Amino acid sequence: MVGQAVGLFAVTNVDDIVILALFFAEGAGHRGSARRIVLGQYLGFAAILVVAVAAAVGATFLPESVIPYLGLLPLALGLKAAWQAWRDRGDSGEGEPDRDGGPGPLEVAAVTFANGGDNIGVYVPVLATAGTGGMAVYTVVFLILVAVWCFAGRFFATRPVVAQALARWGHVLLPLVLITIGLLILVEGGAFGL
C-alpha cells in the first residue's frame, strides 16, 4: 500500500515540483522564505487532504460544481505576480536581502490547494476504498512526500543552470505558470460554461 501511495502522490503532483522551484527561486536571497514556502505547501496540501478524506467518508465540503472555480486563485495570484514583475521591471534587484521577501505561506497554500482540485478527484475514490487503516497510510505517506517535493523544488531552484534560468526568467515564468494553471482548472472544470 505504501508503494501505491507513493505512486499516486508522484503522478498527481509532478507539476508541483515546477511550481515549488519557481517559488524557491522567487524567494532566493530572502531570509525565511524557504520556511514560508514549505509551510504554505503543507497548509495547502493539508487542506487538499482534509477535503479528500471528508469526501471519502461522505461529508463533502465542496460541491463538485465549485471545484473548477478554484482556478480563480492561481489566476489572480498570477495576474498579481505579472503586475508586480511589470511594475518592478526597471529594478536591478541588488542591495540588502529583504527579510520578508518572496512568496508568503498563504500565497503558496492557495496555489497548492487550487492546483489540487484534480488531486481531490483522484484521492476520494482511492481513500474511500482504502478503509480507515489505508486512509491513515496514504495520509502519512503523502505528508512525508510533501517534504520530499519541497526539497526537490528547492534543489532544482538552486542548481546553477536552473537557478540562472529562473533568476533571469522566473519573474516571467511564475506569473505565466500560475495564470496557465488557473485557466486550465477553469476550462477543464467547465467553469463559466468554458
N, C-alpha and C positions, 0 to 999 in steps of 0.2 A: 504494500500500500504506500510505503514511503516513496518508492520509485515512481509510482503513478502520480503522487502529489508533486514530486519534483518536475516530472514531465509536463503536467498540467500547468504548473506555475510558469515554467520556461516558455511554453507555447503561447500562453496568454499575456506574457509580459515582455516579450522581445523588444517592443517599441519603447518600453520604459527605460531601457539602458541608454538609448539615444537621448531621450528627454533628460534623464539624470546627468548625462555627460554635459549637455548644454547648460543645465542649472549649475553644475560644479564649475564649468568654465566661466559662467556669468559671475559666480561668487569668488573666483580666484583673486587672491590678494585682500580679501575682506575677512577680518577676524570673525570667527564664529559662524561663517556661512556654511561650512560643511555640517556642523551640528544642526543648524536650522533646516538644511535640505534633508538630512536624514530624519529629523523629527517630522517634517512635513510629509515625507514619503510614508513613514509609519502611520501618521494620522490619517492620510488619505487611504492607505491600504486597509487599515483597521476599519474605516467606515465601509469600504467595499465588503469586507468580511462580515461585519455586523448585518448589513443588508442581505447578503447572500445566505448567511446562517438563519436569519429571521425568516426569509422567504422559504428556505428549505424546511423549516419546521411549521410553515403555514401562516406566519404572521408577516405578510407582505407590507413593508413600509412605503415603498414607492410603486404606484401602479405602473404597469409595463408601458403605458402610453406616455408617461412622464420621462422615462429614461432617455429618449433621444434629445430632450431639451437640456440635458446635462452638457451637451456640446456648446451651449452658450458660455459656460465657464472658461474653457480654454480659448474660445474665440475672443471673449472680452479681454482675457489676460494677454493674448497675442496682439490684439489691437493696442492695448496699453503699452506693451513692450515695443511695438513698432513706433508708436508715438514718441516714447522715451528715446529710442535709438535715433529717430529723425531729429528730435529736439537737441540731442547731445552730439550730433554728427560732427561738429567742429571741435569738440573737446578732445584733447590729446589723451586724457585718462592718466596722465602722470601725476605724481605727487604722493602724499601720505595715503596709505591704505585706509579705506573707510571702514570704521568699526562695524557699522550696521548695514553695509552694502550687500548686494547680491539678493537673491530671492528669499522671501520670508517663508516660514513654515506653513502659514495658511495658504499662500500662493501655490506652493508645491503640493500641499494636500488637496487643494481644489482641482489642480490639473490631474493629479493621480486619480482622484475619485471620478472626475468626469471622463477620463480616459478608460476607466474601469467598468463602464456600462456593459461592454461585451463580456468582461470577466464575470460579472454578476450572472449574466445569462448562461454562461458555461458552468459556473460553480454551483448554481442552485440545484440542477438535477443530480450532479455528482454528489454533493453533500447530502441531498435528500435520500439517496440510495446507500450512502456510506454508514448510516446509523450514528449513534452518539459517539462511540469509540472512534470510528473512522473520521467523523467530523473533527474530533479533537486532534487526530494525527494530521489531517490536512491543514488545520489551523496552525499548529505548531510548525510544521514544515514550511508553510507559506511565510510565516513571520520570520523564520530563520533565513529564508531565501530573500526576503526584503533587504536584509543586511548584506547579503552577497551581491545583490543587484546594486545597492548603493556603493559598495566597494568597487564593483566593475565600472559603474558610471564615473566614479572619481578616477579610477585607474586610466580609463580611456581619455578623460579630460586632461590628465597630467602627462600623457605620452608626448614627447617633444613635437612630433609631426602633427598629431591630433591637436595638441594644445595650441600650436601655432595657427593651425587652420581655424580652430574655434575662437582663438583670440582675434584673428583677422575677420572671420565671417560669423562668429557666434551671435553678434548683435543683429544680424540679418536672419540667421538660421532659427534662432529661438522664436521670434515672432512668427516666422513662416511655418515652422513645425506646429506651434500652438494653434494658429489660425487654420491650418490644414486639418489638424485633429478635430477641432471644433466643427468645421464644415463637414468632415466625414461622418462624425457622430450624428449631426443633424440630418444629413442627406440619407445615410444608411438606415437611420431610425424612422425616416418618414416624417420628420418634424415639418410643420408648416406645409404639408402636402407635397414635399420635395421628393 
